[in-house]
């Protein structure tokens, strides 16, 4: 497999001695143009990697905030094709920031796997997180994605024991996404000491970077995670910042991109200070 923007970004951050800030946003929330302005604002605010959520009507792992964002996007006409279009339009100005599409398999299956992978590469997508495809179904999308030059990022959880972990990691590339709790997105962050122990356990099985998400909302939490992990993933806090800028009909009453930039700037400062403090 060829080296991706994700691989290059984590190698760069390793040399800088700091963890990555991985930021999640829902494509098309609250509408295509506003979402694109938010996406464009992320790198300058301090995001190292962008997770671009693919809205789906029947999510399984998403908490209320991300579910609501997906519904807003769907009501505004967001589709898989328009999500690819967003990535392609972002790439006209930014050819460096890695983009990971995160979502569920159904829209990809309906679109057609081969057609999707070709379109994703053309749009500038670097990796995929498809939360409802376990390792036993790798032939469906994971292996074809790897063959197409895309990273396929797998999730590990507190219930992924040492017997299961090697199977989860078998075709994982880019990084390992450690879900820090058993539950939905937006739940309270678990004890960061336990997160550090889990990261060390996963690293005993792989040389891939390990990023931690689910529950990170503040710069202080990001700093605590960054002391142990190679990356900090923030999603619900960003989606909530967008929602706070909208009226009851989902129309912006203030600038969501500016609100997200302020939040991401704080999170980036926390993420970067932790690793620097740990190595000083």
Backbone as numpy.savetxt, mean C-alpha at the origin, in Angstrom:
# Nx Ny Nz CAx CAy CAz Cx Cy Cz
13.26 -12.48 -12.93 12.42 -11.28 -12.93 13.29 -10.04 -12.93
12.91 -9.04 -13.70 13.67 -7.80 -13.77 13.49 -6.99 -12.49
14.43 -6.08 -12.23 14.35 -5.20 -11.07 13.24 -4.17 -11.28
12.44 -3.97 -10.27 11.32 -3.03 -10.36 11.64 -1.74 -9.61
10.77 -0.75 -9.77 10.92 0.49 -9.00 10.85 0.20 -7.50
10.05 -0.79 -7.11 9.96 -1.16 -5.70 11.30 -1.66 -5.19
11.92 -2.55 -5.94 13.23 -3.07 -5.55 14.25 -1.95 -5.43
14.24 -1.07 -6.42 15.22 0.03 -6.42 14.98 0.99 -5.26
13.72 1.25 -4.96 13.42 2.18 -3.87 13.87 1.63 -2.52
13.61 0.35 -2.26 14.02 -0.21 -0.97 15.55 -0.34 -0.87
16.20 -0.59 -1.98 17.67 -0.62 -1.96 18.21 0.76 -1.65
17.63 1.79 -2.22 18.04 3.17 -1.96 17.84 3.53 -0.50
16.68 3.18 0.06 16.39 3.50 1.45 17.30 2.72 2.41
17.66 1.51 2.01 18.59 0.74 2.83 19.92 1.46 2.95
20.40 2.01 1.83 21.66 2.75 1.86 21.52 4.04 2.66
20.32 4.62 2.68 20.09 5.84 3.45 19.90 5.54 4.94
19.69 4.27 5.27 19.52 3.89 6.66 18.19 4.29 7.25
17.14 4.24 6.45 15.82 4.61 6.98 14.73 3.70 6.42
13.61 3.72 7.10 12.46 2.94 6.67 11.65 3.71 5.63
10.87 2.98 4.86 10.00 3.58 3.86 8.68 3.99 4.49
8.10 5.06 3.95 6.71 5.39 4.27 5.87 4.98 3.06
5.01 4.00 3.27 4.15 3.47 2.22 2.74 4.02 2.46
2.22 4.78 1.51 0.95 5.47 1.72 -0.13 4.86 0.83
-1.27 4.57 1.44 -2.42 4.01 0.72 -3.45 5.09 0.47
-4.01 5.10 -0.73 -5.16 5.93 -1.05 -6.10 5.14 -1.96
-7.37 5.49 -1.94 -8.34 4.83 -2.79 -8.44 5.57 -4.12
-8.21 4.87 -5.21 -8.32 5.47 -6.53 -9.74 5.97 -6.75
-9.86 7.21 -7.21 -11.16 7.76 -7.54 -11.94 8.35 -6.38
-11.33 8.44 -5.19 -12.01 9.00 -4.03 -11.56 10.43 -3.79
-12.46 11.40 -3.78 -13.92 11.29 -3.96 -14.34 11.35 -5.43
-13.39 11.67 -6.30 -13.62 11.67 -7.74 -12.25 11.54 -8.41
-12.27 11.30 -9.70 -11.02 11.00 -10.41 -10.01 12.13 -10.29
-10.40 13.36 -10.61 -9.46 14.48 -10.64 -8.92 14.81 -9.26
-9.79 14.80 -8.26 -9.32 15.08 -6.90 -8.36 14.00 -6.43
-8.70 12.75 -6.72 -7.82 11.64 -6.32 -6.47 11.75 -7.01
-6.46 12.14 -8.28 -5.18 12.28 -8.98 -4.34 13.39 -8.36
-4.98 14.48 -7.94 -4.22 15.56 -7.29 -3.64 15.09 -5.97
-4.38 14.26 -5.25 -3.86 13.68 -3.99 -2.67 12.79 -4.29
-2.81 11.94 -5.28 -1.73 11.02 -5.64 -0.46 11.78 -6.01
-0.62 12.85 -6.78 0.54 13.64 -7.20 1.20 14.34 -6.02
0.43 14.64 -4.96 0.98 15.35 -3.81 1.76 14.44 -2.87
1.57 13.13 -2.96 2.15 12.22 -1.98 3.69 12.21 -1.98
4.37 12.07 -3.14 5.83 11.99 -3.08 6.48 13.23 -2.49
6.02 14.40 -2.86 6.62 15.64 -2.34 6.39 15.77 -0.84
5.30 15.18 -0.34 5.01 15.24 1.09 5.85 14.27 1.90
6.47 13.29 1.23 7.33 12.34 1.94 7.01 10.88 1.73
6.03 10.57 0.89 5.71 9.16 0.61 6.80 8.54 -0.25
7.24 7.35 0.12 8.26 6.63 -0.65 7.64 5.64 -1.62
6.48 5.10 -1.29 5.77 4.13 -2.11 4.28 4.47 -2.02
3.57 4.32 -3.13 2.13 4.57 -3.15 1.39 3.27 -3.37
0.46 2.97 -2.47 -0.50 1.89 -2.68 -1.78 2.52 -3.22
-2.18 2.11 -4.40 -3.36 2.65 -5.05 -4.48 1.64 -4.93
-5.48 1.97 -4.11 -6.57 1.04 -3.87 -7.49 0.93 -5.06
-7.88 -0.29 -5.37 -8.83 -0.56 -6.44 -10.21 -0.73 -5.80
-11.14 0.20 -6.02 -12.44 0.09 -5.34 -13.21 -1.16 -5.75
-13.84 -1.77 -4.76 -14.59 -3.01 -4.98 -15.81 -2.99 -4.08
-16.91 -3.48 -4.58 -18.19 -3.37 -3.87 -18.31 -4.29 -2.67
-17.49 -5.35 -2.61 -17.65 -6.35 -1.54 -16.32 -6.68 -0.87
-15.68 -5.69 -0.24 -14.38 -5.93 0.39 -14.51 -6.80 1.63
-13.42 -7.52 1.96 -13.43 -8.41 3.12 -12.55 -7.90 4.26
-11.46 -7.21 3.95 -10.49 -6.83 4.97 -10.53 -5.35 5.30
-11.38 -4.59 4.61 -11.38 -3.14 4.78 -12.30 -2.72 5.91
-11.81 -1.77 6.72 -12.62 -1.19 7.77 -13.60 -0.17 7.21
-14.42 0.44 8.08 -15.46 1.37 7.63 -14.95 2.54 6.79
-13.80 3.12 7.16 -13.30 4.29 6.44 -12.93 3.95 5.00
-12.23 2.83 4.82 -11.81 2.45 3.47 -13.01 1.91 2.68
-13.92 1.22 3.33 -15.14 0.82 2.64 -15.90 2.03 2.11
-16.02 3.06 2.94 -16.73 4.27 2.52 -16.01 4.95 1.36
-14.68 4.96 1.40 -13.91 5.55 0.31 -14.15 4.80 -0.99
-14.19 3.47 -0.91 -14.44 2.66 -2.10 -15.82 2.93 -2.68
-16.81 3.08 -1.81 -18.16 3.36 -2.29 -18.24 4.75 -2.92
-17.56 5.74 -2.33 -17.53 7.07 -2.94 -16.92 7.00 -4.34
-15.82 6.26 -4.45 -15.15 6.13 -5.74 -16.04 5.44 -6.77
-16.69 4.37 -6.36 -17.57 3.66 -7.28 -18.73 4.54 -7.73
-19.30 5.32 -6.80 -20.39 6.22 -7.17 -19.92 7.29 -8.15
-18.66 7.67 -8.05 -18.10 8.68 -8.94 -17.66 8.09 -10.28
-17.87 6.78 -10.46 -17.58 6.16 -11.75 -16.22 5.51 -11.88
-15.51 5.31 -10.74 -14.19 4.69 -10.81 -14.30 3.21 -11.18
-13.45 2.77 -12.06 -13.39 1.38 -12.52 -11.94 0.93 -12.51
-11.73 -0.32 -12.81 -10.36 -0.81 -12.96 -9.64 -0.05 -14.06
-10.29 0.16 -15.19 -9.65 0.88 -16.28 -9.29 2.30 -15.87
-10.18 2.98 -15.17 -9.89 4.36 -14.74 -8.79 4.38 -13.68
-8.65 3.31 -12.93 -7.54 3.22 -11.97 -6.22 3.07 -12.71
-6.21 2.27 -13.74 -5.01 2.18 -14.58 -4.72 3.52 -15.25
-5.76 4.21 -15.67 -5.58 5.53 -16.29 -4.96 6.51 -15.31
-5.37 6.45 -14.04 -4.79 7.32 -13.01 -3.30 7.10 -12.87
-2.91 5.81 -12.82 -1.49 5.49 -12.71 -0.73 6.02 -13.91
-1.29 5.83 -15.10 -0.62 6.29 -16.32 -0.48 7.81 -16.33
-1.50 8.51 -15.88 -1.43 9.98 -15.85 -0.42 10.46 -14.81
-0.36 9.78 -13.67 0.66 10.09 -12.65 2.06 9.91 -13.23
2.25 8.87 -14.01 3.56 8.56 -14.57 4.05 9.61 -15.57
3.17 10.43 -16.10 3.60 11.49 -17.00 4.51 12.50 -16.30
4.35 12.61 -14.96 5.15 13.57 -14.19 6.12 12.89 -13.23
5.91 11.64 -12.91 6.73 10.94 -11.91 7.01 9.53 -12.40
8.25 9.28 -12.79 8.62 7.95 -13.27 9.45 7.19 -12.24
9.53 7.70 -11.01 10.38 7.09 -10.00 9.60 6.44 -8.85
8.53 7.07 -8.39 7.82 6.57 -7.22 7.12 5.25 -7.53
7.39 4.20 -6.77 6.72 2.92 -7.01 5.22 3.00 -6.75
4.45 2.33 -7.60 3.00 2.24 -7.44 2.61 0.77 -7.30
1.87 0.48 -6.24 1.34 -0.86 -6.00 -0.17 -0.78 -6.09
-0.79 -1.61 -6.90 -2.24 -1.66 -6.92 -2.69 -2.69 -5.90
-3.59 -2.25 -5.01 -4.06 -3.12 -3.94 -5.57 -3.29 -4.03
-6.03 -4.53 -3.99 -7.46 -4.74 -4.05 -7.82 -6.21 -4.03
-8.89 -6.54 -4.73 -9.45 -7.89 -4.72 -9.43 -8.45 -6.15
-9.52 -9.76 -6.24 -9.30 -10.44 -7.52 -10.45 -10.28 -8.50
-11.68 -10.14 -8.01 -12.83 -10.16 -8.90 -12.73 -9.17 -10.07
-12.43 -7.89 -9.84 -12.34 -6.97 -10.98 -11.25 -7.36 -11.98
-10.14 -7.90 -11.48 -9.05 -8.32 -12.36 -9.48 -9.53 -13.18
-10.15 -10.47 -12.54 -10.63 -11.67 -13.23 -11.60 -11.30 -14.35
-12.52 -10.38 -14.05 -13.49 -9.96 -15.06 -12.78 -9.23 -16.21
-11.80 -8.43 -15.88 -11.04 -7.69 -16.90 -10.25 -8.63 -17.79
-9.78 -9.73 -17.19 -8.94 -10.71 -17.89 -7.50 -10.58 -17.43
-6.94 -11.67 -16.90 -5.62 -11.61 -16.26 -4.54 -11.15 -17.24
-4.44 -11.77 -18.39 -3.39 -11.39 -19.34 -3.55 -9.94 -19.80
-4.78 -9.56 -20.09 -5.05 -8.20 -20.51 -4.70 -7.21 -19.40
-5.05 -7.58 -18.16 -4.77 -6.71 -17.02 -3.27 -6.53 -16.82
-2.51 -7.61 -16.85 -1.08 -7.52 -16.60 -0.39 -6.67 -17.66
-0.79 -6.83 -18.90 -0.22 -6.01 -19.97 -0.56 -4.53 -19.75
-1.82 -4.26 -19.38 -2.25 -2.88 -19.16 -1.58 -2.27 -17.93
-1.41 -3.09 -16.89 -0.78 -2.60 -15.66 0.67 -2.20 -15.90
1.40 -3.03 -16.61 2.78 -2.69 -16.94 2.84 -1.41 -17.77
1.97 -1.31 -18.75 1.95 -0.13 -19.62 1.60 1.13 -18.83
0.74 1.00 -17.82 0.32 2.15 -17.01 1.37 2.56 -15.98
2.36 1.72 -15.75 3.40 2.05 -14.78 3.18 1.47 -13.40
2.32 0.45 -13.30 2.15 -0.26 -12.03 3.37 -1.17 -11.81
3.87 -1.19 -10.58 5.08 -1.97 -10.27 4.80 -3.25 -9.49
3.70 -3.29 -8.76 3.42 -4.46 -7.95 1.95 -4.58 -7.63
1.56 -5.73 -7.12 0.18 -6.03 -6.80 0.07 -6.58 -5.38
-0.99 -6.16 -4.68 -1.42 -6.81 -3.45 -2.87 -7.19 -3.68
-3.13 -8.49 -3.72 -4.49 -8.99 -3.95 -4.84 -9.85 -2.75
-5.65 -9.28 -1.86 -5.76 -9.82 -0.51 -6.56 -11.12 -0.43
-7.35 -11.44 -1.47 -8.18 -12.64 -1.38 -7.65 -13.79 -2.22
-6.38 -13.76 -2.58 -5.76 -14.88 -3.30 -4.67 -15.51 -2.42
-4.93 -16.64 -1.79 -3.92 -17.31 -0.97 -2.86 -17.96 -1.84
-1.75 -18.39 -1.25 -0.67 -19.01 -2.03 -1.11 -20.22 -2.85
-2.13 -20.92 -2.39 -2.59 -22.10 -3.13 -3.14 -21.75 -4.50
-3.41 -20.47 -4.75 -3.94 -20.05 -6.04 -2.91 -19.25 -6.85
-1.64 -19.46 -6.58 -0.59 -18.66 -7.23 -0.65 -18.71 -8.75
-1.12 -19.82 -9.30 -1.16 -19.93 -10.76 -2.20 -19.00 -11.38
-3.16 -18.52 -10.58 -4.22 -17.64 -11.08 -3.65 -16.29 -11.51
-2.87 -15.67 -10.63 -2.39 -14.31 -10.89 -0.96 -14.08 -10.46
-0.56 -14.66 -9.32 0.76 -14.37 -8.76 1.89 -14.73 -9.73
1.93 -15.98 -10.18 3.00 -16.40 -11.08 2.95 -15.65 -12.41
1.78 -15.50 -13.05 1.73 -14.68 -14.26 2.22 -13.25 -14.04
1.90 -12.67 -12.87 2.37 -11.31 -12.58 3.89 -11.26 -12.49
4.47 -12.23 -11.79 5.93 -12.29 -11.69 6.56 -12.44 -13.06
5.98 -13.30 -13.89 6.50 -13.50 -15.25 6.38 -12.23 -16.09
5.41 -11.39 -15.75 5.22 -10.13 -16.49 6.10 -9.01 -15.96
6.86 -9.28 -14.89 7.76 -8.27 -14.36 7.18 -7.43 -13.25
6.06 -7.87 -12.66 5.46 -7.15 -11.54 5.78 -7.87 -10.23
6.02 -7.09 -9.19 6.14 -7.70 -7.86 4.77 -8.15 -7.38
4.73 -9.28 -6.69 3.50 -9.75 -6.06 3.77 -9.79 -4.56
3.10 -8.92 -3.83 3.38 -8.71 -2.42 2.35 -9.45 -1.59
2.84 -10.30 -0.73 1.96 -11.15 0.08 1.86 -10.60 1.50
0.71 -10.85 2.12 0.48 -10.44 3.50 0.78 -11.59 4.46
1.47 -11.26 5.55 1.63 -12.16 6.68 0.92 -11.54 7.88
0.40 -12.36 8.76 -0.39 -11.87 9.89 0.12 -12.49 11.19
-0.39 -12.03 12.33 0.01 -12.65 13.60 -0.31 -14.14 13.67
-1.24 -14.62 12.85 -1.60 -16.05 12.87 -0.81 -16.86 11.84
0.08 -16.22 11.09 0.91 -16.94 10.12 2.09 -17.55 10.87
2.00 -18.84 11.21 3.03 -19.46 12.03 4.21 -19.91 11.18
5.23 -20.47 11.82 6.46 -20.83 11.12 6.27 -21.97 10.14
5.21 -22.73 10.26 4.93 -23.76 9.27 4.30 -23.16 8.02
3.45 -22.18 8.21 2.74 -21.56 7.08 3.60 -20.51 6.37
4.46 -19.83 7.10 5.20 -18.69 6.57 6.01 -19.01 5.31
6.75 -20.13 5.24 7.50 -20.41 4.01 6.61 -20.52 2.78
5.41 -21.04 2.94 4.49 -21.13 1.80 4.03 -19.75 1.37
3.77 -18.88 2.34 3.36 -17.51 2.04 4.47 -16.76 1.30
5.70 -17.01 1.69 6.83 -16.28 1.13 7.32 -16.84 -0.21
6.85 -18.01 -0.59 7.42 -18.74 -1.72 7.51 -17.89 -2.99
6.44 -17.22 -3.36 6.44 -16.40 -4.57 6.29 -14.91 -4.29
6.52 -14.52 -3.05 6.45 -13.12 -2.68 7.67 -12.38 -3.20
7.47 -11.15 -3.66 8.59 -10.32 -4.10 8.29 -8.87 -3.77
9.31 -8.02 -3.86 9.15 -6.61 -3.52 9.35 -6.36 -2.05
8.38 -6.76 -1.25 8.49 -6.75 0.20 7.40 -7.63 0.78
7.51 -7.91 2.06 6.47 -8.64 2.78 5.66 -7.62 3.56
4.35 -7.70 3.45 3.46 -6.79 4.17 2.99 -7.52 5.42
3.46 -7.07 6.59 3.03 -7.68 7.84 1.83 -6.91 8.38
0.70 -7.59 8.48 -0.51 -7.02 9.06 -0.41 -7.17 10.57
-0.35 -6.06 11.26 0.04 -6.09 12.67 -1.04 -6.57 13.62
-2.22 -6.92 13.08 -3.31 -7.35 13.96 -4.20 -8.34 13.22
-5.02 -9.03 13.96 -6.08 -9.84 13.35 -7.33 -8.99 13.37
-7.78 -8.57 12.21 -8.94 -7.69 12.15 -8.93 -6.91 10.86
-9.78 -5.88 10.82 -9.92 -5.07 9.62 -9.02 -3.85 9.68
-8.87 -3.17 8.55 -8.09 -1.95 8.51 -8.71 -0.91 9.43
-7.82 -0.09 10.02 -8.31 0.99 10.86 -8.47 0.62 12.32
-8.20 -0.63 12.68 -8.28 -1.03 14.08 -7.13 -0.43 14.86
-7.19 -0.54 16.18 -6.13 0.01 17.02 -4.82 -0.74 16.81
-3.73 -0.02 16.78 -2.41 -0.62 16.59 -2.06 -1.49 17.78
-1.53 -2.66 17.49 -1.13 -3.58 18.55 0.17 -3.10 19.20
0.58 -3.77 20.24 1.81 -3.46 20.96 3.00 -3.47 20.00
3.72 -2.36 19.92 4.83 -2.27 18.96 5.97 -3.21 19.32
6.08 -3.61 20.58 7.10 -4.60 20.95 6.83 -5.92 20.25
5.57 -6.32 20.22 5.21 -7.55 19.53 5.43 -7.43 18.03
5.22 -6.23 17.50 5.48 -6.01 16.07 6.95 -6.25 15.77
7.83 -5.72 16.61 9.26 -5.93 16.41 9.63 -7.40 16.44
9.05 -8.15 17.37 9.31 -9.58 17.45 8.85 -10.29 16.18
7.68 -9.89 15.67 7.15 -10.51 14.45 8.02 -10.21 13.24
8.50 -8.97 13.15 9.37 -8.60 12.03 10.65 -9.43 12.05
11.22 -9.59 13.23 12.45 -10.40 13.35 12.18 -11.85 12.97
11.02 -12.37 13.33 10.69 -13.76 12.97 10.56 -13.91 11.46
9.89 -12.97 10.81 9.74 -13.04 9.36 11.09 -12.93 8.68
11.94 -12.04 9.17 13.27 -11.87 8.58 14.13 -13.11 8.73
13.77 -13.97 9.65 14.47 -15.23 9.76 14.17 -16.18 8.62
13.16 -15.86 7.81 12.75 -16.70 6.69 12.99 -16.07 5.33
13.34 -14.78 5.28 13.46 -14.11 3.99 14.41 -12.93 4.07
14.99 -12.58 2.92 15.83 -11.39 2.82 15.03 -10.18 2.33
13.76 -10.37 2.05 12.93 -9.27 1.57 12.69 -8.24 2.67
12.51 -6.97 2.30 12.09 -5.98 3.29 10.75 -6.37 3.89
10.53 -5.97 5.13 9.27 -6.22 5.82 8.64 -4.87 6.18
7.43 -4.64 5.68 6.69 -3.41 5.99 5.50 -3.76 6.86
5.17 -2.86 7.76 4.12 -3.11 8.74 3.00 -2.10 8.58
1.76 -2.59 8.56 0.61 -1.72 8.44 -0.57 -2.20 9.26
-1.70 -1.54 9.09 -2.96 -1.73 9.82 -2.84 -1.08 11.20
-3.39 0.09 11.36 -3.46 0.72 12.67 -2.55 1.90 12.88
-1.63 2.20 11.95 -0.71 3.32 12.12 -1.42 4.61 11.73
-1.50 5.55 12.68 -2.23 6.79 12.44 -1.42 8.04 12.74
-0.39 7.93 13.57 0.34 9.12 14.02 1.83 9.00 13.72
2.51 10.15 13.78 3.96 10.17 13.58 4.67 9.35 14.64
4.15 9.38 15.88 4.77 8.62 16.97 4.65 7.11 16.71
3.50 6.68 16.25 3.33 5.25 15.93 4.21 4.86 14.76
4.30 5.73 13.76 5.16 5.45 12.60 6.62 5.32 13.05
7.04 6.19 13.95 8.42 6.13 14.45 8.68 4.83 15.18
7.72 4.40 15.99 7.91 3.15 16.75 8.02 1.96 15.81
7.19 1.92 14.77 7.25 0.83 13.81 8.56 0.87 13.03
9.00 2.08 12.65 10.20 2.24 11.82 11.47 1.80 12.53
11.43 1.68 13.84 12.61 1.20 14.56 12.89 -0.27 14.28
11.85 -1.02 13.90 12.01 -2.46 13.68 11.81 -2.87 12.24
10.96 -2.16 11.51 10.54 -2.58 10.17 11.26 -1.79 9.09
11.22 -2.33 7.88 11.81 -1.65 6.72 10.84 -0.65 6.10
9.59 -0.69 6.53 8.61 0.24 6.00 7.41 0.33 6.90
6.75 1.47 6.87 5.54 1.73 7.64 4.42 2.01 6.63
3.32 1.28 6.74 2.20 1.44 5.82 1.07 2.18 6.53
0.59 3.26 5.91 -0.50 4.06 6.47 -1.61 4.18 5.44
-2.83 3.82 5.82 -3.94 3.89 4.89 -5.16 4.59 5.46
-5.72 4.04 6.54 -6.97 4.58 7.07 -6.84 6.04 7.48
-5.71 6.42 8.06 -5.53 7.81 8.48 -5.58 8.75 7.27
-5.02 8.31 6.15 -5.03 9.13 4.93 -6.44 9.21 4.36
-7.11 8.07 4.29 -8.48 8.04 3.77 -9.40 8.90 4.65
-9.19 8.87 5.96 -10.00 9.67 6.88 -9.73 11.16 6.68
-8.47 11.52 6.44 -8.15 12.93 6.18 -8.87 13.44 4.94
-9.01 12.59 3.94 -9.76 12.96 2.74 -11.24 13.14 3.08
-11.80 12.17 3.80 -13.22 12.21 4.15 -13.56 13.46 4.96
-12.63 13.90 5.80 -12.87 15.08 6.64 -12.98 16.36 5.81
-12.56 16.31 4.55 -12.63 17.48 3.66 -13.90 17.47 2.80
-14.79 16.51 3.02 -15.95 16.34 2.16 -17.25 16.66 2.89
-18.25 17.09 2.13 -19.56 17.29 2.71 -20.35 15.98 2.69
-21.62 16.03 3.07 -22.43 14.82 3.17 -22.63 14.14 1.83
-22.49 14.89 0.75 -22.64 14.33 -0.59 -21.31 13.88 -1.19
-20.22 13.98 -0.42 -18.92 13.56 -0.90 -18.20 14.59 -1.73
-18.65 15.86 -1.67 -18.00 16.92 -2.42 -17.00 17.64 -1.55
-15.83 17.99 -2.08 -14.82 18.68 -1.27 -15.29 20.04 -0.79
-15.09 20.31 0.50 -15.33 21.62 1.07 -14.01 22.33 1.37
-12.93 21.60 1.33 -11.57 22.14 1.43 -10.69 21.23 0.59
-9.41 21.53 0.51 -8.51 20.82 -0.40 -8.01 19.51 0.21
-8.52 18.35 -0.26 -8.05 17.07 0.30 -6.56 16.84 0.08
-6.03 17.28 -1.06 -4.61 17.06 -1.34 -3.74 17.78 -0.31
-4.13 18.99 0.06 -3.37 19.74 1.05 -3.45 19.07 2.42
-4.65 18.59 2.78 -4.81 17.92 4.07 -3.98 16.65 4.13
-3.99 15.88 3.05 -3.20 14.65 3.01 -1.71 14.97 3.05
-1.30 16.00 2.35 0.12 16.38 2.34 0.61 16.74 3.74
-0.22 17.44 4.51 0.17 17.79 5.88 0.33 16.54 6.74
-0.63 15.63 6.63 -0.57 14.39 7.41 0.64 13.56 7.01
0.84 13.37 5.71 1.95 12.54 5.24 3.28 13.17 5.61
3.36 14.50 5.60 4.59 15.16 6.03 4.93 14.82 7.47
3.92 14.82 8.35 4.15 14.46 9.75 4.57 13.00 9.88
3.88 12.12 9.16 4.21 10.69 9.21 5.61 10.43 8.68
5.97 11.13 7.62 7.31 10.96 7.04 8.38 11.41 8.01
8.13 12.51 8.70 9.10 12.99 9.68 9.27 11.98 10.81
8.18 11.40 11.27 8.28 10.38 12.30 9.02 9.16 11.83
8.70 8.70 10.63 9.34 7.51 10.08 10.84 7.71 9.93
11.23 8.85 9.42 12.65 9.10 9.16 13.44 9.35 10.43
12.83 10.01 11.41 13.57 10.32 12.63 13.87 9.07 13.44
12.98 8.08 13.38 13.16 6.87 14.18 14.42 6.13 13.79
14.57 5.88 12.49 15.74 5.12 12.06 17.03 5.91 12.30
16.98 7.22 12.10 18.16 8.04 12.36 18.52 8.02 13.84
17.51 8.08 14.70 17.78 8.04 16.13 18.35 6.70 16.55
17.86 5.63 15.92 18.31 4.28 16.27 19.74 4.04 15.85
20.19 4.75 14.80 21.55 4.51 14.29 22.53 5.58 14.69
22.07 6.59 15.45 22.95 7.69 15.84 23.96 7.24 16.88
